[in-house]
Each structure stands twice: as C-alpha cells, then as structure tokens.
Amino acid sequence: MKDREGTDLDRRGFLRFLAGGFLALWAPAAGFVAASFLNASGTKHRPGERRLQCGTFSTLAVGEARLVRHGAEPIFVVRLAASKVMAVSAICTHVRCVLRWNRDNGTFLCPCHDGAFDKTGNVLSGPPKRPLRQYPAEVRADEIIVHT
C-alpha cells in the first residue's frame, strides 16, 4: 500500500494507520456513551431511571398535573398530596390520542372520543377499557424523579 506521498507503507505503518482511523471513529462514540450516563450535575443515574424536565416539586401545586415529554410518549406528572407525586401516560388507551388535563375536576380527558380518566389513571367513562400506564415516581431534594 502507498501512503499520500506515494511511498510504500510497511506493515507497522499500515497498522498505525488502521489504529489511528479506529480511534478517530470510535473516540467520539465512546465519549457520547460515557456522557449519556451522567446528568448535568455529573452524578450517575440508576439503570431505568430518567429525570424528566418538569420543574421542581415545590412549583407543582397539590391537585395539579404537568405534561412532560418522554421520547414519543408524553407523560403527566400529578401532585396528589403534600408529599406524593405520580406519573401516568398522557396517551389514551382507546386510540392513542393525547389527553388533556381538566383542572376543574382533576381528570384527564380524551378529545377524540370523550374518554375520561381520574388523576391516578383509572377509567371513569367513555370507550377506553384499560387504565393509563403508570410510572413509578418519587421526590428527591425537590426534584421529581420518574422511573421509566
């Protein structure tokens, strides 16, 4: 094999060329993988844990819900009591429409077929037969942690 100047590469030079190319390709990928295990504060997440960007627990009033994004599936985080929070899917179990939060009576409403769910995700009325998917949620140092 010839190098850029047109001279022959020996076996050692060829192996150095391959090693350099390997490092150039895989170093950024390794950095990305390492960074994905760290959050902004530099602490590690547990496997299966995702910190949703939904503000602090103290800014969510009792009886209120906040819509947050989790990939393709939006999630509602609901503050049930002074120290209790839960998370449910914001996708209706009937035909997968995105639900709306009804602040007046504390229910989730489906705009497609008038399905209704209570604040814990149980079916109240309409065509849905299954409750909303629930995600374990907790509060740590005023931060809402949802395990997905």
LINZI-V483349 format. One record per backbone hydrogen bond with DSSP energy under -0.5 kcal/mol. CO is the residue of the C=O (numbers start at 1). NH is the residue of the N-H. Records with the same first field share a line. If there is no record, write none. Layout:
CO->NH ; NH
This chain:
1->9
3->6
7->3
10->14
11->15
12->16
13->17
14->18
15->19
16->20
17->21
18->22
19->23
20->24
21->25
22->26
23->27
25->29
26->30
27->31
28->32
29->33
30->34
31->35
32->36
33->37
34->37
35->38
37->45
39->42
43->39
46->49
48->148
50->52 ; 146
52->54
55->144
56->59
57->60
59->61
61->64
64->79
66->77
68->75
70->73
72->74
73->70
74->90
75->68 ; 77
76->78 ; 88
77->66
78->80 ; 86
79->63
81->84
84->80 ; 81
86->78
87->135
88->76
90->92 ; 99
92->96
97->92
98->111
100->109
101->103
102->106 ; 107
107->102
108->117
109->100 ; 111
110->114
113->127
115->110
116->124 ; 125
117->108
118->121
121->132
122->118
125->116
133->89
135->87
136->147
138->145
140->143
142->57
143->140 ; 145
144->146
145->138
146->50 ; 148
